[in-house]
Amino acid sequence: MAKQISNNIRKLRFEHDEMTQAALAEALGVTRQTVAAMEGNKYPPSLELAFKLADLFDEDISDVFEYNEIN
């Protein structure tokens, strides 16, 4: 069965003072377009970027990203 990576980036941004995509991008050292692509599940982040996101939000990586089966 096929699987895909999904994420909770948008939810976490809003839980952290409604952080904008631009502010998150700046904190991570990427472009706003990269953040938008990750949120839309169009761009899977590198492992390093995934850990940076988790650290920034003070979450476990499994609370930011999920690997789910698709039907």
Secondary structure, 3 states (H helix, E strand, C coil): CCEEEEECHHHHHHHCCCCCHHHHHHHHCCCHHHHHHHHCCCCCCCHHHHHHHHHHCCCCHHHHEEEEECC
